[in-house]
Amino acid sequence: MKLNDLKAGENVFIDANIFIYNFGAQSAECRELLLRCAKKELTGYTSTLIISEVLHRLMVAEALQKGFINEKNPVKQLKEKQEIIKKLSTYNHDMEKILEMNIKIIELTKELIRKSVKTREKEGLLTNDSILLATMKELGLLNLATNDDDFDRIKSIHIYKPSDM
């Protein structure tokens, strides 16, 4: 299903790639989904794990975009040149925007980490994806906004993807 298929009043868990596509100006549909959450038309959820992933990816993307590093081992380049990190600020502004979007941010707990083990064993998902799914199950959420094809095989949830990617 498409992101635009989500009906007003529904709950949706938002994966990292939706935020990344929004801030990279790659998807108008992702931007619209986040605006709908900000306007309380939809109730958006994400997790501290997702926020950490988004923050990291936005930092690297900003350093690349500003020409401070190149695409060969960008994280290693940032680690070796901490002065570059001090010059980056756009990713922090983007994070503030996320914090103001009326999206509920769920804490990663020991219990969720433990539950994710069973999810990995049952579904064959990678670690972060299994934690995401365990979080959704814990909250009773059925709708996931993502562009990650790994979730397509999970029959217990409804996947909503941007069609403009």
Residue frames relative to the residue before (quaternion, step in Angstrom):
aa qw qx qy qz dx dy dz
M 1.0000 0.0000 0.0000 0.0000 0.00 0.00 0.00
K 0.4793 -0.6666 0.4964 0.2820 3.55 -1.24 0.48
L 0.6502 -0.5153 0.3853 0.4040 3.58 -1.20 0.50
N 0.6644 0.5307 -0.2983 0.4335 3.55 0.99 -0.86
D 0.5785 0.6013 -0.3690 0.4095 3.60 1.25 -0.26
L 0.5050 0.6338 -0.4379 0.3892 3.60 1.22 -0.23
K 0.3286 -0.7667 0.5270 0.1627 3.56 -0.82 1.05
A 0.6239 -0.5335 0.4182 0.3888 3.56 -1.17 0.63
G 0.7744 0.3328 -0.2681 0.4665 3.54 -1.04 0.87
E 0.5820 0.6001 -0.3785 0.3973 3.58 1.22 -0.23
N 0.4074 -0.6586 0.5781 0.2568 3.52 -1.38 0.42
V 0.0208 0.8001 -0.5988 0.0291 3.58 -1.05 0.73
F 0.3064 -0.7092 0.6049 0.1930 3.54 -1.05 0.85
I 0.2255 -0.8049 0.5424 0.0845 3.57 -0.82 1.02
D 0.3109 -0.7616 0.5507 0.1416 3.55 -0.72 1.18
A 0.7094 -0.4964 0.3155 0.3883 3.56 -1.26 0.49
N 0.6647 0.5381 -0.3342 0.3962 3.59 0.85 -0.88
I 0.5791 0.5744 -0.3828 0.4337 3.61 1.12 -0.51
F 0.6587 0.4870 -0.2996 0.4890 3.60 0.96 -0.85
I 0.6527 0.5264 -0.3124 0.4465 3.58 0.92 -0.92
Y 0.6718 0.4860 -0.3000 0.4716 3.60 0.89 -0.88
N 0.6164 0.5370 -0.3455 0.4607 3.58 1.09 -0.65
F 0.7523 0.4083 -0.2322 0.4620 3.57 0.66 -1.07
G 0.6547 0.4749 -0.3141 0.4972 3.57 1.21 -0.34
A 0.3880 -0.7452 0.4492 0.3038 3.57 1.36 0.10
Q 0.3816 0.7424 -0.4607 0.3016 3.56 1.08 0.79
S 0.8171 0.1599 -0.0491 0.5518 3.59 1.14 -0.52
A 0.3421 -0.7324 0.5594 0.1834 3.55 -0.66 1.16
E 0.6204 0.5516 -0.3457 0.4374 3.60 1.08 -0.65
C 0.6365 0.5057 -0.3303 0.4796 3.60 1.01 -0.73
R 0.6276 0.5275 -0.3266 0.4704 3.57 0.99 -0.83
E 0.6656 0.5087 -0.2962 0.4588 3.58 0.93 -0.93
L 0.6220 0.5360 -0.3402 0.4584 3.60 0.98 -0.78
L 0.6916 0.4721 -0.2800 0.4695 3.58 0.85 -0.95
L 0.6151 0.5270 -0.3410 0.4771 3.60 1.09 -0.63
R 0.6345 0.5246 -0.3277 0.4635 3.58 1.01 -0.78
C 0.6292 0.5054 -0.3287 0.4905 3.59 1.09 -0.67
A 0.6516 0.5246 -0.3127 0.4499 3.58 0.92 -0.91
K 0.7084 0.4353 -0.2445 0.4989 3.59 1.08 -0.77
K 0.4429 -0.7227 0.4120 0.3343 3.58 1.38 0.07
E 0.3425 0.7147 -0.5219 0.3154 3.56 1.14 0.62
L 0.7404 0.1504 -0.0909 0.6488 3.54 1.23 -0.67
T 0.3210 -0.6960 0.5916 0.2500 3.57 -1.22 0.44
G 0.1572 -0.8189 0.5502 0.0443 3.53 -0.45 1.26
Y 0.1021 -0.7616 0.6386 0.0413 3.52 -1.17 0.76
T 0.0918 0.7357 -0.6709 0.0131 3.50 -1.28 0.51
S 0.4022 -0.7184 0.5074 0.2544 3.60 -1.20 -0.11
T 0.6584 -0.4903 0.3874 0.4196 3.52 -1.31 0.27
L 0.6004 0.5570 -0.3566 0.4495 3.59 1.10 -0.63
I 0.6569 0.4951 -0.3000 0.4831 3.59 0.96 -0.89
I 0.6460 0.5235 -0.3227 0.4522 3.59 0.90 -0.91
S 0.6423 0.5191 -0.3205 0.4639 3.59 0.96 -0.83
E 0.6525 0.5107 -0.3048 0.4696 3.58 0.97 -0.87
V 0.6543 0.5105 -0.3077 0.4654 3.58 0.95 -0.90
L 0.6534 0.5226 -0.3151 0.4481 3.58 0.87 -0.95
H 0.6542 0.5138 -0.3036 0.4646 3.58 0.94 -0.91
R 0.7008 0.4725 -0.2774 0.4569 3.58 0.81 -1.00
L 0.6399 0.5131 -0.3277 0.4690 3.60 1.05 -0.70
M 0.6191 0.5405 -0.3422 0.4555 3.60 1.04 -0.75
V 0.6758 0.4843 -0.2896 0.4743 3.57 0.85 -0.98
A 0.6528 0.5219 -0.3157 0.4492 3.58 0.93 -0.89
E 0.6479 0.5110 -0.3244 0.4624 3.60 0.97 -0.80
A 0.6547 0.5088 -0.3164 0.4608 3.60 0.92 -0.88
L 0.6424 0.5059 -0.3148 0.4820 3.59 1.04 -0.76
Q 0.6782 0.5148 -0.2884 0.4380 3.56 0.85 -1.02
K 0.7098 0.4358 -0.2548 0.4912 3.59 1.05 -0.75
G 0.5056 -0.6917 0.3966 0.3296 3.58 1.29 0.04
F 0.4018 0.7268 -0.4712 0.2972 3.61 1.21 0.34
I 0.7747 0.1186 -0.0529 0.6189 3.57 1.21 -0.59
N 0.3535 -0.7007 0.5593 0.2670 3.56 -1.30 0.14
E 0.7016 -0.5191 0.3107 0.3765 3.56 -1.29 0.18
K 0.5803 0.5674 -0.3897 0.4353 3.61 1.22 -0.13
N 0.8305 -0.1627 0.0461 0.5307 3.58 -0.39 1.29
P 0.0027 0.8576 -0.5143 0.0009 3.63 0.71 1.00
V 0.6414 0.5206 -0.3422 0.4477 3.61 0.97 -0.75
K 0.6274 0.5290 -0.3312 0.4657 3.58 0.99 -0.81
Q 0.6439 0.5227 -0.3228 0.4560 3.58 0.98 -0.84
L 0.6586 0.4979 -0.3136 0.4690 3.59 0.97 -0.81
K 0.6372 0.5286 -0.3279 0.4550 3.59 0.99 -0.79
E 0.7055 0.4670 -0.2602 0.4652 3.57 1.02 -0.82
K 0.7751 0.2505 -0.1292 0.5655 3.60 1.20 -0.46
Q 0.1201 -0.8482 0.5139 0.0460 3.55 0.45 1.25
E 0.5576 0.6113 -0.3967 0.3975 3.59 1.15 -0.47
I 0.5771 0.5742 -0.3756 0.4429 3.59 1.16 -0.52
I 0.6366 0.5435 -0.3292 0.4369 3.57 0.92 -0.93
K 0.6452 0.5397 -0.3162 0.4387 3.58 1.02 -0.80
K 0.6747 0.4944 -0.2861 0.4674 3.59 1.20 -0.49
L 0.6120 0.5694 -0.3421 0.4293 3.59 1.25 -0.23
S 0.0466 0.8227 -0.5652 0.0405 3.59 -0.92 0.83
T 0.5461 0.6439 -0.4050 0.3509 3.60 1.10 -0.56
Y 0.6452 0.5325 -0.3321 0.4358 3.59 0.93 -0.84
N 0.6343 0.5155 -0.3313 0.4713 3.60 1.09 -0.65
H 0.6309 0.5135 -0.3298 0.4791 3.60 1.03 -0.75
D 0.6340 0.5223 -0.3254 0.4683 3.58 1.01 -0.79
M 0.6420 0.5189 -0.3260 0.4608 3.58 0.99 -0.81
E 0.6185 0.5306 -0.3421 0.4678 3.59 1.01 -0.75
K 0.6222 0.5357 -0.3380 0.4600 3.58 1.02 -0.76
I 0.6340 0.5169 -0.3335 0.4687 3.59 0.97 -0.80
L 0.6738 0.5091 -0.2984 0.4447 3.57 0.90 -0.91
E 0.7025 0.4367 -0.2561 0.5002 3.59 1.22 -0.43
M 0.5327 0.6793 -0.3773 0.3352 3.62 1.26 0.02
N 0.4700 -0.6813 0.4458 0.3408 3.60 1.21 0.13
I 0.4371 0.6554 -0.4816 0.3840 3.57 1.06 0.78
K 0.3867 -0.7209 0.5289 0.2258 3.55 -0.83 1.02
I 0.1835 -0.7873 0.5841 0.0729 3.56 -0.75 1.10
I 0.2290 -0.8054 0.5412 0.0774 3.54 -0.52 1.27
E 0.4440 -0.7010 0.5024 0.2430 3.55 -0.91 1.02
L 0.4048 -0.6627 0.5717 0.2648 3.54 -1.12 0.69
T 0.0808 -0.8163 0.5720 -0.0024 3.58 -0.70 1.11
K 0.6652 -0.4712 0.3887 0.4294 3.55 -1.32 0.23
E 0.6368 0.5479 -0.3234 0.4355 3.56 1.00 -0.86
L 0.6662 0.4902 -0.3067 0.4710 3.60 0.93 -0.86
I 0.6208 0.5317 -0.3408 0.4646 3.58 1.03 -0.75
R 0.6610 0.4969 -0.3042 0.4728 3.59 0.96 -0.86
K 0.6630 0.5004 -0.3087 0.4634 3.59 0.93 -0.86
S 0.6150 0.5682 -0.3532 0.4173 3.58 1.08 -0.63
V 0.5472 0.6022 -0.4034 0.4185 3.61 1.17 -0.47
K 0.6726 0.4806 -0.2941 0.4797 3.58 0.89 -0.93
T 0.6225 0.5381 -0.3358 0.4585 3.57 1.05 -0.75
R 0.6483 0.5057 -0.3163 0.4732 3.61 0.96 -0.84
E 0.6712 0.5042 -0.2987 0.4539 3.56 0.92 -0.93
K 0.7075 0.4572 -0.2611 0.4715 3.59 0.98 -0.82
E 0.8179 0.3120 -0.1169 0.4691 3.57 0.81 -1.05
G 0.3822 -0.7476 0.4710 0.2705 3.61 1.20 -0.35
L 0.3811 0.7265 -0.4821 0.3074 3.58 1.13 0.65
L 0.5497 -0.5713 0.4869 0.3665 3.56 -1.25 0.41
T 0.7525 -0.4525 0.2478 0.4094 3.55 -1.27 0.45
N 0.7268 0.4324 -0.2739 0.4580 3.62 0.58 -1.07
D 0.6471 0.5126 -0.3236 0.4624 3.59 1.00 -0.76
S 0.6582 0.4973 -0.3199 0.4660 3.59 0.99 -0.74
I 0.6186 0.5141 -0.3454 0.4835 3.60 1.09 -0.62
L 0.6146 0.5374 -0.3410 0.4660 3.59 1.01 -0.78
L 0.6954 0.4706 -0.2815 0.4644 3.59 0.81 -0.98
A 0.6310 0.5187 -0.3332 0.4709 3.61 0.99 -0.75
T 0.6294 0.5258 -0.3251 0.4708 3.59 1.05 -0.76
M 0.6429 0.5169 -0.3191 0.4666 3.57 0.93 -0.87
K 0.6671 0.5022 -0.3025 0.4597 3.58 0.88 -0.94
E 0.6339 0.5392 -0.3251 0.4492 3.58 0.97 -0.86
L 0.7285 0.4167 -0.2216 0.4965 3.58 1.03 -0.82
G 0.4431 -0.7006 0.4500 0.3323 3.58 1.24 -0.21
L 0.4083 0.7155 -0.4670 0.3214 3.58 1.17 0.58
L 0.2257 -0.7930 0.5565 0.1020 3.56 -1.01 0.85
N 0.7108 0.4532 -0.2419 0.4805 3.61 1.19 -0.54
L 0.0425 -0.7917 0.6092 -0.0124 3.56 -0.90 1.01
A 0.2050 -0.7392 0.6319 0.1104 3.55 -0.89 1.02
T 0.2825 0.7441 -0.5482 0.2569 3.56 -0.50 1.22
N 0.2661 -0.7206 0.6015 0.2196 3.52 -1.31 0.23
D 0.4494 0.6914 -0.4278 0.3702 3.55 1.32 0.39
D 0.3647 -0.7702 0.4897 0.1842 3.58 -0.49 1.23
D 0.5236 0.6525 -0.4155 0.3571 3.62 1.17 -0.37
F 0.6642 0.5079 -0.3074 0.4543 3.59 1.13 -0.54
D 0.4741 0.7066 -0.4293 0.3028 3.61 1.21 -0.31
R 0.6996 0.4799 -0.2761 0.4516 3.59 1.04 -0.67
I 0.5636 0.5899 -0.3915 0.4255 3.61 1.27 -0.13
K 0.2539 -0.8281 0.4870 0.1124 3.56 -0.25 1.29
S 0.6337 0.5754 -0.3334 0.3952 3.61 1.16 -0.44
I 0.7423 0.3310 -0.2169 0.5407 3.62 1.26 -0.06
H 0.4032 -0.6745 0.5631 0.2557 3.53 -1.35 0.34
I 0.2260 -0.7905 0.5614 0.0943 3.57 -0.74 1.10
Y 0.0792 -0.7663 0.6373 0.0186 3.55 -0.97 0.98
K 0.0625 -0.8235 0.5632 -0.0273 3.56 -0.65 1.18
P 0.5128 -0.5958 0.4999 0.3636 3.56 -1.21 0.45
S 0.2958 -0.7674 0.5413 0.1750 3.59 -0.85 0.91
D 0.6429 0.5168 -0.3252 0.4625 3.59 1.29 -0.06
M 0.5540 0.5743 -0.4047 0.4466 3.57 1.17 0.56
